[in-house]
Amino acid sequence: MFDQIFWDNSLLSYAEAFGFILLVWVFKKVLSRFLARLLYSFFRKTWKDIERAQFTYLIAKPLGFFILMLVTVVSLYKLRFPSI
């Protein structure tokens, strides 16, 4: 069933791409908070007046959106464009 080809891509390729996007969408909040805390450890020497909780709160949502868009673009890039 997954070997069927639509628009020069197999159903397995579509399932992998959209499955990975869905997986990142589900865990986007956890990933963004983890990366925000990791980024804080790099920037805490530069910005000494900002607390970790405040930094995480301010950067987690935009970072989550960026991660989701990055994964979406990379996943869709792996699919082949249909030939004319």
MIDOSE-1310 file (N, C-alpha, C; in nm, 2 decimals, decimal comma, always signed):
residues 84
mfdq	+0,08/-0,12/+0,00/+0,00/+0,00/+0,00/+0,09/+0,13/+0,00; +0,19/+0,13/+0,08/+0,28/+0,25/+0,09/+0,37/+0,26/-0,03; +0,37/+0,17/-0,12/+0,45/+0,17/-0,24/+0,39/+0,25/-0,36; +0,26/+0,28/-0,34/+0,19/+0,36/-0,45/+0,25/+0,50/-0,46
ifwd	+0,26/+0,54/-0,59/+0,33/+0,67/-0,62/+0,22/+0,77/-0,66; +0,22/+0,89/-0,59/+0,14/+1,00/-0,63/+0,23/+1,12/-0,64; +0,23/+1,19/-0,75/+0,31/+1,31/-0,78/+0,46/+1,28/-0,75; +0,51/+1,17/-0,80/+0,65/+1,13/-0,79/+0,70/+1,10/-0,65
nsll	+0,61/+1,08/-0,56/+0,65/+1,04/-0,42/+0,56/+0,93/-0,38; +0,62/+0,84/-0,30/+0,54/+0,72/-0,25/+0,46/+0,77/-0,13; +0,36/+0,69/-0,10/+0,28/+0,72/+0,02/+0,36/+0,72/+0,15; +0,46/+0,63/+0,15/+0,55/+0,62/+0,26/+0,63/+0,75/+0,28
syae	+0,67/+0,81/+0,17/+0,74/+0,94/+0,18/+0,65/+1,05/+0,24; +0,53/+1,06/+0,20/+0,43/+1,15/+0,25/+0,41/+1,12/+0,40; +0,39/+1,00/+0,43/+0,36/+0,96/+0,57/+0,48/+1,00/+0,66; +0,60/+0,97/+0,62/+0,72/+1,01/+0,70/+0,73/+1,16/+0,72
afgf	+0,71/+1,23/+0,61/+0,72/+1,38/+0,62/+0,61/+1,44/+0,71; +0,49/+1,40/+0,69/+0,38/+1,46/+0,77/+0,38/+1,40/+0,92; +0,43/+1,28/+0,93/+0,44/+1,22/+1,06/+0,55/+1,29/+1,15; +0,66/+1,32/+1,08/+0,76/+1,40/+1,16/+0,72/+1,54/+1,19
illv	+0,65/+1,60/+1,10/+0,59/+1,74/+1,13/+0,49/+1,73/+1,25; +0,41/+1,63/+1,25/+0,31/+1,61/+1,35/+0,38/+1,58/+1,49; +0,48/+1,50/+1,48/+0,56/+1,47/+1,61/+0,62/+1,59/+1,67; +0,68/+1,67/+1,58/+0,74/+1,80/+1,64/+0,63/+1,89/+1,68
wvfk	+0,52/+1,90/+1,62/+0,41/+1,98/+1,66/+0,36/+1,94/+1,80; +0,35/+1,81/+1,82/+0,30/+1,77/+1,95/+0,40/+1,80/+2,06; +0,53/+1,78/+2,04/+0,64/+1,81/+2,14/+0,70/+1,94/+2,13; +0,64/+2,03/+2,06/+0,70/+2,16/+2,03/+0,72/+2,24/+2,16
kvls	+0,63/+2,23/+2,25/+0,64/+2,31/+2,38/+0,76/+2,26/+2,46; +0,77/+2,13/+2,47/+0,88/+2,07/+2,55/+1,01/+2,10/+2,48; +1,02/+2,09/+2,35/+1,15/+2,11/+2,28/+1,19/+2,26/+2,30; +1,09/+2,35/+2,28/+1,13/+2,49/+2,29/+1,17/+2,53/+2,43
rfla	+1,11/+2,48/+2,53/+1,15/+2,51/+2,67/+1,29/+2,45/+2,70; +1,31/+2,33/+2,65/+1,45/+2,28/+2,67/+1,55/+2,36/+2,60; +1,53/+2,40/+2,48/+1,63/+2,48/+2,40/+1,64/+2,62/+2,46; +1,53/+2,67/+2,52/+1,54/+2,81/+2,58/+1,62/+2,80/+2,71
rlly	+1,61/+2,70/+2,78/+1,70/+2,68/+2,90/+1,84/+2,66/+2,86; +1,86/+2,59/+2,75/+2,00/+2,57/+2,71/+2,06/+2,70/+2,66; +1,98/+2,78/+2,59/+2,03/+2,91/+2,54/+2,05/+3,00/+2,66; +1,98/+2,99/+2,76/+2,00/+3,08/+2,88/+2,14/+3,05/+2,94
sffr	+2,18/+2,93/+2,94/+2,31/+2,90/+2,99/+2,42/+2,96/+2,91; +2,40/+2,99/+2,79/+2,50/+3,06/+2,71/+2,49/+3,21/+2,73; +2,37/+3,26/+2,75/+2,36/+3,41/+2,76/+2,36/+3,46/+2,90; +2,36/+3,38/+3,00/+2,35/+3,43/+3,14/+2,47/+3,52/+3,18
ktwk	+2,59/+3,50/+3,12/+2,70/+3,58/+3,15/+2,69/+3,72/+3,09; +2,63/+3,72/+2,97/+2,61/+3,85/+2,90/+2,50/+3,93/+2,96; +2,38/+3,87/+2,99/+2,26/+3,94/+3,05/+2,25/+3,89/+3,19; +2,31/+3,96/+3,28/+2,31/+3,92/+3,42/+2,18/+3,96/+3,49
dier	+2,11/+4,06/+3,44/+1,99/+4,11/+3,51/+1,86/+4,04/+3,47; +1,87/+3,94/+3,38/+1,74/+3,87/+3,35/+1,75/+3,73/+3,41; +1,63/+3,69/+3,46/+1,62/+3,56/+3,53/+1,59/+3,45/+3,43; +1,62/+3,33/+3,47/+1,60/+3,21/+3,38/+1,45/+3,19/+3,35
aqft	+1,36/+3,21/+3,45/+1,22/+3,19/+3,42/+1,17/+3,29/+3,32; +1,21/+3,42/+3,34/+1,17/+3,52/+3,25/+1,22/+3,50/+3,11; +1,35/+3,46/+3,10/+1,41/+3,44/+2,97/+1,34/+3,32/+2,90; +1,31/+3,22/+2,97/+1,24/+3,10/+2,91/+1,10/+3,14/+2,87
ylia	+1,03/+3,22/+2,95/+0,89/+3,26/+2,91/+0,89/+3,35/+2,79; +0,99/+3,44/+2,78/+1,00/+3,53/+2,66/+1,04/+3,46/+2,53; +1,12/+3,36/+2,54/+1,18/+3,30/+2,42/+1,11/+3,17/+2,37; +1,04/+3,10/+2,46/+0,99/+2,97/+2,43/+0,89/+2,97/+2,32
kplg	+0,79/+3,06/+2,32/+0,69/+3,06/+2,22/+0,75/+3,09/+2,08; +0,83/+3,19/+2,06/+0,88/+3,22/+1,93/+0,98/+3,10/+1,88; +1,05/+3,05/+1,98/+1,14/+2,94/+1,95/+1,07/+2,82/+1,90; +0,96/+2,79/+1,97/+0,87/+2,67/+1,93/+0,82/+2,69/+1,79
ffil	+0,77/+2,81/+1,75/+0,72/+2,84/+1,62/+0,84/+2,82/+1,52; +0,95/+2,87/+1,55/+1,07/+2,86/+1,46/+1,10/+2,71/+1,44; +1,11/+2,63/+1,54/+1,14/+2,49/+1,53/+1,04/+2,42/+1,44; +0,91/+2,45/+1,46/+0,80/+2,39/+1,38/+0,82/+2,43/+1,23
mlvt	+0,84/+2,56/+1,20/+0,86/+2,60/+1,06/+0,98/+2,54/+1,00; +1,09/+2,53/+1,08/+1,21/+2,47/+1,03/+1,19/+2,32/+0,99; +1,13/+2,25/+1,08/+1,10/+2,11/+1,05/+1,01/+2,09/+0,93; +0,91/+2,18/+0,92/+0,82/+2,17/+0,81/+0,89/+2,19/+0,68
vvsl	+0,97/+2,29/+0,67/+1,04/+2,33/+0,55/+1,14/+2,21/+0,51; +1,21/+2,16/+0,61/+1,31/+2,05/+0,58/+1,23/+1,93/+0,54; +1,12/+1,89/+0,61/+1,05/+1,77/+0,57/+0,99/+1,78/+0,43; +0,93/+1,90/+0,40/+0,87/+1,91/+0,27/+0,98/+1,92/+0,16
yklr	+1,10/+1,97/+0,19/+1,21/+1,97/+0,10/+1,25/+1,83/+0,06; +1,24/+1,74/+0,15/+1,28/+1,60/+0,12/+1,18/+1,53/+0,01; +1,06/+1,59/+0,00/+0,97/+1,53/-0,11/+1,01/+1,59/-0,24; +0,99/+1,51/-0,35/+1,03/+1,55/-0,48/+0,91/+1,62/-0,55
fpsi	+0,95/+1,72/-0,62/+0,84/+1,80/-0,70/+0,80/+1,71/-0,81; +0,67/+1,71/-0,85/+0,63/+1,63/-0,96/+0,68/+1,68/-1,09; +0,71/+1,58/-1,18/+0,76/+1,62/-1,31/+0,64/+1,66/-1,40; +0,66/+1,75/-1,49/+0,56/+1,80/-1,58/+0,52/+1,70/-1,69
